[in-house]
Amino acid sequence: MSDGGHPRTNSGMFDTARDMKFHLELTDKCNAACPMCGRTQQMNRCLPDMEKVRNIDLDLATIRRNFPADLCSRISEIDLCGGLGDPAASRDCFEVCEYFMGFGIRLILSSNAGLRSADWWRRLGELFASNDSLVEFHIDGLSDTNHLYRVNTRFAKIMENAKAYLGTGARAEWHFIPFEHNQHQIAEALALSRDMGFKAFKVIDTIRFGKDEAFAYQMPDGESRALRPADPAVVDRQLGRDPKTAPEDRAESRGDSTKIQCKSVEENRPYIVASGAVSACCWVEGSADEKNMYAQAGRPHVEHNINKRLLSDILMEEPYRTIYAKAWDAKANPVCIRKCSKMRRSRRETF
């Protein structure tokens, strides 16, 4: 372990010779139009931002080529969670899951569950029930509120799909973001999750409000609305929690620590986006930090794409070999400091 708080390996940031995890965005497509999502033009009827969204997938052929049996034998877990897309929207989603699970890899799939048929979700459940894999269902309210954030989704459809999946005995979690408009439904949603067979109910206190107390957006029909943070006192009452023991901040925090404990290094866990681009993690991806790392490496990021070159080669090259680690030691990466030093991330509590 170095003075910067991150372990060193002879092969640099990532080491394909030891146990690995991966974070994959299978697609940038999504049926929903969540106002706070980076793909959404929140003040333009929540339409997708086509400067960011290309409607592309990581297809099965690309996955097979870059994740051969030898590499898959060393992968313990893959998180299928997109920065812009919902994995269930990927054309080859089921086939990719089937491929990885053929090697005994545990999958975590995050979805709003508002698309695909109940039969598809039943088949996915039967597949996931074969090991410890799970689906994180992101459901932020009940029939009269969920669509106010998960714009364009239908609660009845989500429940139909969730029941089909859960009926197989596969594991699932209900993830709930509290807002002012749904805070009164937390207890009811928690009870419903237990009745349905969800293994956990997670409350996610988003930090996407920043310092603002409202997030304005426009619904597809032109109606102007605003998201507002939940009242902590209401959330405490809904959860039956003593306010004295409740967290005061919506974000995880290490205070003023400047030691960067890189999760990607600790878990040997690269990130790959739907375009095929390889990145250190989902927070750094697309940031000025990442551009700076590639500038120091003297190579364009576009070269590090699994549609053009093999993943195993990409991970062994700069900036992953030495440049990131040197930047951490020099405290030169603001995103890394914010996310893996001061831990400015949305806090999650499990019930």
C-alpha positions as CSV (number, residue, x, y, z in Angstrom):
1,M,0.0,0.0,0.0
2,S,1.4,3.4,-1.0
3,D,1.3,6.6,1.0
4,G,-1.7,7.6,-1.2
5,G,-3.8,4.8,0.1
6,H,-3.9,2.7,-3.0
7,P,-2.2,-0.7,-3.6
8,R,0.5,-1.1,-6.2
9,T,0.8,-4.0,-8.5
10,N,3.6,-4.8,-11.0
11,S,1.1,-4.6,-13.8
12,G,-0.3,-1.2,-12.8
13,M,-3.8,-0.2,-12.1
14,F,-5.4,-3.4,-13.4
15,D,-4.0,-7.0,-13.4
16,T,-5.7,-9.5,-15.7
17,A,-3.6,-12.3,-14.1
18,R,-5.5,-12.1,-10.8
19,D,-9.2,-12.1,-9.8
20,M,-11.2,-9.3,-11.5
21,K,-14.6,-7.6,-11.4
22,F,-16.0,-5.4,-14.2
23,H,-18.5,-2.6,-14.6
24,L,-20.2,-2.8,-18.0
25,E,-22.7,-0.4,-19.7
26,L,-24.3,-2.7,-22.2
27,T,-26.2,0.1,-24.0
28,D,-26.9,3.8,-23.9
29,K,-30.6,3.2,-24.8
30,C,-33.3,3.6,-22.2
31,N,-37.1,3.6,-22.1
32,A,-37.2,6.1,-19.2
33,A,-36.4,9.8,-19.2
34,C,-35.3,10.5,-15.6
35,P,-34.7,14.3,-15.3
36,M,-31.5,14.0,-13.3
37,C,-29.9,11.5,-15.7
38,G,-27.1,12.7,-18.0
39,R,-28.9,11.4,-21.1
40,T,-32.0,13.7,-20.5
41,Q,-32.7,17.2,-21.6
42,Q,-34.7,18.0,-18.5
43,M,-36.0,21.4,-19.7
44,N,-37.0,20.0,-23.2
45,R,-39.8,17.6,-22.3
46,C,-37.2,15.1,-21.0
47,L,-36.2,14.2,-24.5
48,P,-32.9,12.4,-24.9
49,D,-29.8,14.5,-25.5
50,M,-28.7,13.2,-28.9
51,E,-25.3,14.8,-28.5
52,K,-24.6,12.1,-25.8
53,V,-26.9,9.3,-26.8
54,R,-26.0,7.2,-29.9
55,N,-28.4,4.3,-29.4
56,I,-25.7,1.7,-29.4
57,D,-25.0,-1.7,-27.7
58,L,-22.1,-3.8,-26.6
59,D,-23.2,-6.8,-28.7
60,L,-22.5,-10.5,-27.8
61,A,-19.8,-10.9,-30.5
62,T,-17.8,-8.0,-29.0
63,I,-18.3,-9.4,-25.5
64,R,-17.1,-12.9,-26.6
65,R,-14.0,-11.6,-28.3
66,N,-12.9,-9.5,-25.4
67,F,-14.0,-11.8,-22.6
68,P,-12.6,-15.2,-23.6
69,A,-12.9,-18.2,-21.3
70,D,-9.4,-17.7,-19.8
71,L,-10.3,-14.2,-18.6
72,C,-13.8,-15.2,-17.5
73,S,-12.4,-17.9,-15.3
74,R,-10.8,-15.1,-13.2
75,I,-13.9,-12.8,-13.1
76,S,-16.0,-13.1,-9.9
77,E,-18.6,-10.3,-10.5
78,I,-19.9,-8.0,-13.3
79,D,-22.1,-5.0,-12.6
80,L,-24.4,-4.3,-15.5
81,C,-25.3,-0.7,-14.8
82,G,-25.2,2.0,-17.4
83,G,-24.4,5.7,-17.0
84,L,-26.8,6.5,-19.7
85,G,-28.7,3.3,-20.6
86,D,-30.7,0.5,-19.0
87,P,-29.1,-2.9,-19.7
88,A,-32.5,-4.5,-20.4
89,A,-32.8,-2.2,-23.4
90,S,-29.7,-3.9,-24.9
91,R,-30.5,-6.1,-27.8
92,D,-28.3,-9.0,-26.5
93,C,-28.8,-8.4,-22.8
94,F,-30.1,-11.9,-22.1
95,E,-27.6,-13.6,-24.3
96,V,-24.7,-11.6,-22.7
97,C,-26.0,-12.6,-19.2
98,E,-26.2,-16.2,-20.3
99,Y,-22.7,-16.1,-21.6
100,F,-21.1,-14.7,-18.5
101,M,-23.1,-17.0,-16.2
102,G,-21.8,-20.0,-18.2
103,F,-18.6,-19.3,-16.4
104,G,-20.2,-19.0,-13.0
105,I,-19.8,-15.2,-12.9
106,R,-22.1,-13.3,-10.5
107,L,-24.1,-10.6,-12.2
108,I,-25.7,-7.5,-10.8
109,L,-28.2,-5.9,-13.2
110,S,-29.7,-2.5,-12.5
111,S,-33.0,-1.6,-14.3
112,N,-36.1,0.5,-14.0
113,A,-37.8,-2.8,-15.2
114,G,-40.3,-0.9,-17.3
115,L,-39.5,-2.6,-20.6
116,R,-39.4,-6.2,-21.9
117,S,-42.2,-8.8,-21.4
118,A,-43.0,-10.6,-18.2
119,D,-41.8,-13.8,-20.0
120,W,-38.4,-12.2,-20.6
121,W,-38.1,-11.3,-16.9
122,R,-39.2,-14.8,-15.9
123,R,-36.5,-16.3,-18.1
124,L,-33.9,-13.9,-16.6
125,G,-35.1,-14.9,-13.1
126,E,-34.6,-18.6,-14.0
127,L,-31.1,-17.8,-15.2
128,F,-30.2,-15.7,-12.2
129,A,-31.6,-18.2,-9.7
130,S,-28.8,-20.6,-10.7
131,N,-26.2,-18.6,-8.7
132,D,-26.1,-15.5,-6.4
133,S,-26.9,-13.0,-9.2
134,L,-29.4,-10.3,-8.6
135,V,-31.4,-7.5,-10.2
136,E,-31.6,-4.0,-8.6
137,F,-35.1,-2.7,-9.4
138,H,-35.0,1.1,-9.3
139,I,-38.6,2.0,-8.3
140,D,-39.0,5.5,-6.8
141,G,-42.5,5.5,-5.5
142,L,-45.9,3.7,-6.2
143,S,-48.5,3.9,-8.9
144,D,-49.1,7.6,-8.5
145,T,-45.5,8.8,-8.0
146,N,-42.9,6.5,-9.6
147,H,-43.4,8.1,-13.1
148,L,-42.7,11.6,-11.8
149,Y,-39.0,10.7,-11.7
150,R,-38.9,7.5,-13.8
151,V,-40.6,9.5,-16.6
152,N,-42.2,7.4,-19.3
153,T,-42.4,4.2,-17.2
154,R,-45.6,2.5,-16.1
155,F,-45.8,1.2,-12.6
156,A,-48.3,-1.6,-13.4
157,K,-45.8,-2.9,-16.1
158,I,-42.9,-2.7,-13.6
159,M,-44.8,-4.7,-11.0
160,E,-45.8,-7.3,-13.6
161,N,-42.2,-7.8,-14.6
162,A,-40.9,-7.8,-11.0
163,K,-43.4,-10.4,-10.0
164,A,-42.5,-12.6,-12.9
165,Y,-38.8,-12.4,-12.0
166,L,-39.3,-12.9,-8.3
167,G,-41.6,-15.9,-8.9
168,T,-38.5,-17.9,-10.0
169,G,-36.9,-17.5,-6.6
170,A,-34.1,-15.2,-8.0
171,R,-32.6,-12.5,-5.8
172,A,-33.7,-8.9,-6.2
173,E,-33.4,-5.5,-4.4
174,W,-35.8,-2.6,-4.5
175,H,-33.9,0.7,-4.7
176,F,-35.9,3.8,-3.8
177,I,-34.8,7.5,-4.1
178,P,-36.8,9.6,-1.7
179,F,-38.1,13.0,-3.0
180,E,-40.7,15.4,-1.5
181,H,-43.3,13.9,-3.8
182,N,-42.8,10.2,-2.7
183,Q,-41.4,10.5,0.8
184,H,-44.8,9.6,2.4
185,Q,-44.8,6.2,0.5
186,I,-41.5,4.8,1.8
187,A,-43.1,2.6,4.5
188,E,-45.7,1.3,2.1
189,A,-43.1,0.6,-0.6
190,L,-40.9,-1.2,2.0
191,A,-43.8,-3.4,3.1
192,L,-44.7,-4.1,-0.5
193,S,-41.1,-5.1,-1.3
194,R,-41.2,-7.6,1.6
195,D,-44.5,-9.0,0.5
196,M,-43.3,-9.5,-3.0
197,G,-40.1,-11.3,-2.0
198,F,-37.4,-8.7,-2.5
199,K,-34.3,-9.5,-0.4
200,A,-33.5,-5.9,0.5
201,F,-35.0,-2.4,0.3
202,K,-32.4,0.3,-0.2
203,V,-33.0,4.0,0.3
204,I,-30.7,6.1,-1.9
205,D,-30.2,9.7,-0.9
206,T,-29.1,11.3,-4.1
207,I,-26.5,14.1,-4.1
208,R,-27.6,15.3,-7.6
209,F,-29.4,18.3,-6.1
210,G,-26.0,19.7,-5.1
211,K,-26.7,22.8,-3.0
212,D,-30.0,23.5,-4.6
213,E,-33.4,22.8,-3.0
214,A,-35.2,22.2,-6.3
215,F,-34.4,20.6,-9.7
216,A,-36.7,22.0,-12.4
217,Y,-37.8,19.9,-15.4
218,Q,-40.5,19.6,-18.0
219,M,-42.7,16.5,-18.4
220,P,-43.2,15.1,-21.9
221,D,-46.6,16.8,-22.1
222,G,-45.0,20.2,-21.4
223,E,-46.0,20.4,-17.7
224,S,-43.4,22.2,-15.7
225,R,-42.4,20.5,-12.4
226,A,-39.6,20.5,-9.9
227,L,-38.0,17.7,-7.9
228,R,-37.4,18.6,-4.3
229,P,-35.4,16.8,-1.6
230,A,-37.2,14.7,0.9
231,D,-37.7,16.0,4.4
232,P,-35.3,13.9,6.6
233,A,-37.8,14.0,9.5
234,V,-40.5,12.4,7.2
235,V,-38.0,9.8,6.0
236,D,-37.1,8.9,9.6
237,R,-40.7,8.5,10.5
238,Q,-41.4,6.4,7.5
239,L,-38.5,4.1,8.4
240,G,-39.4,4.0,12.1
241,R,-36.0,5.5,12.8
242,D,-34.8,7.6,15.7
243,P,-33.8,11.0,14.2
244,K,-30.9,11.1,16.7
245,T,-29.3,8.0,15.0
246,A,-30.1,9.0,11.4
247,P,-27.4,10.2,9.1
248,E,-27.2,13.9,8.8
249,D,-25.7,14.1,5.3
250,R,-27.1,12.6,2.1
251,A,-23.6,11.7,1.0
252,E,-21.0,9.3,2.3
253,S,-18.1,11.2,3.7
254,R,-14.5,10.8,4.9
255,G,-14.3,14.4,6.0
256,D,-11.2,16.2,4.7
257,S,-9.2,13.0,4.0
258,T,-7.0,13.3,0.9
259,K,-5.9,9.7,0.8
260,I,-7.4,8.2,-2.4
261,Q,-8.5,4.6,-2.0
262,C,-9.4,3.8,-5.5
263,K,-12.3,1.3,-5.7
264,S,-11.3,0.2,-9.2
265,V,-7.8,-0.7,-8.0
266,E,-9.0,-2.4,-4.8
267,E,-11.5,-4.5,-6.7
268,N,-9.5,-4.8,-10.0
269,R,-12.6,-3.4,-11.7
270,P,-12.4,-1.5,-15.0
271,Y,-15.4,0.3,-16.6
272,I,-16.5,-0.2,-20.2
273,V,-19.2,2.0,-21.7
274,A,-21.6,1.1,-24.5
275,S,-19.4,2.7,-27.2
276,G,-16.7,0.1,-26.2
277,A,-14.5,2.8,-24.6
278,V,-12.5,1.5,-21.6
279,S,-12.2,3.7,-18.5
280,A,-10.9,3.7,-15.0
281,C,-14.3,4.0,-13.5
282,C,-17.8,5.4,-14.1
283,W,-17.0,8.7,-12.2
284,V,-13.8,9.5,-14.1
285,E,-15.2,8.4,-17.5
286,G,-15.6,11.5,-19.8
287,S,-14.2,13.9,-17.2
288,A,-11.4,16.5,-17.5
289,D,-9.4,14.2,-15.2
290,E,-9.6,11.4,-17.8
291,K,-8.7,13.7,-20.7
292,N,-5.7,14.9,-18.7
293,M,-4.5,11.3,-18.0
294,Y,-4.7,10.4,-21.7
295,A,-2.9,13.7,-22.6
296,Q,-0.1,12.6,-20.3
297,A,0.0,9.2,-21.8
298,G,0.4,10.8,-25.2
299,R,-2.3,8.8,-26.9
300,P,-6.0,9.5,-27.8
301,H,-8.6,7.8,-25.7
302,V,-10.3,6.6,-28.8
303,E,-7.6,3.9,-29.2
304,H,-8.8,2.3,-26.0
305,N,-12.0,0.8,-27.3
306,I,-12.8,-2.9,-27.3
307,N,-14.4,-2.6,-30.8
308,K,-10.9,-1.7,-32.1
309,R,-8.5,-3.5,-29.8
310,L,-8.5,-6.3,-27.3
311,L,-9.4,-5.5,-23.7
312,S,-6.5,-7.5,-22.3
313,D,-4.0,-5.3,-24.2
314,I,-5.7,-2.0,-23.3
315,L,-5.7,-2.6,-19.6
316,M,-1.9,-3.1,-19.6
317,E,-1.1,0.2,-21.2
318,E,-0.9,3.8,-20.0
319,P,-2.5,5.7,-18.4
320,Y,-3.4,2.6,-16.4
321,R,0.2,1.4,-15.7
322,T,1.6,4.4,-13.8
323,I,0.0,7.7,-14.7
324,Y,-3.1,7.4,-12.6
325,A,-1.1,6.4,-9.5
326,K,1.3,9.3,-10.0
327,A,-1.7,11.7,-10.2
328,W,-3.1,10.3,-7.0
329,D,0.2,10.8,-5.2
330,A,0.3,14.4,-6.5
331,K,-3.4,15.0,-5.5
332,A,-3.9,16.1,-9.1
333,N,-7.2,14.4,-9.9
334,P,-10.2,16.4,-8.5
335,V,-12.8,13.6,-9.4
336,C,-10.7,10.9,-7.7
337,I,-10.3,13.1,-4.6
338,R,-14.0,13.9,-4.5
339,K,-15.2,10.3,-5.1
340,C,-12.5,8.1,-3.5
341,S,-11.1,10.4,-0.9
342,K,-13.8,12.6,0.4
343,M,-16.4,10.0,-0.6
344,R,-18.9,12.4,-2.1
345,R,-21.3,9.7,-3.3
346,S,-25.0,9.1,-2.8
347,R,-25.5,7.3,0.5
348,R,-27.3,4.0,0.5
349,E,-29.1,2.4,3.5
350,T,-30.4,-1.1,3.5
351,F,-33.6,-2.2,5.2
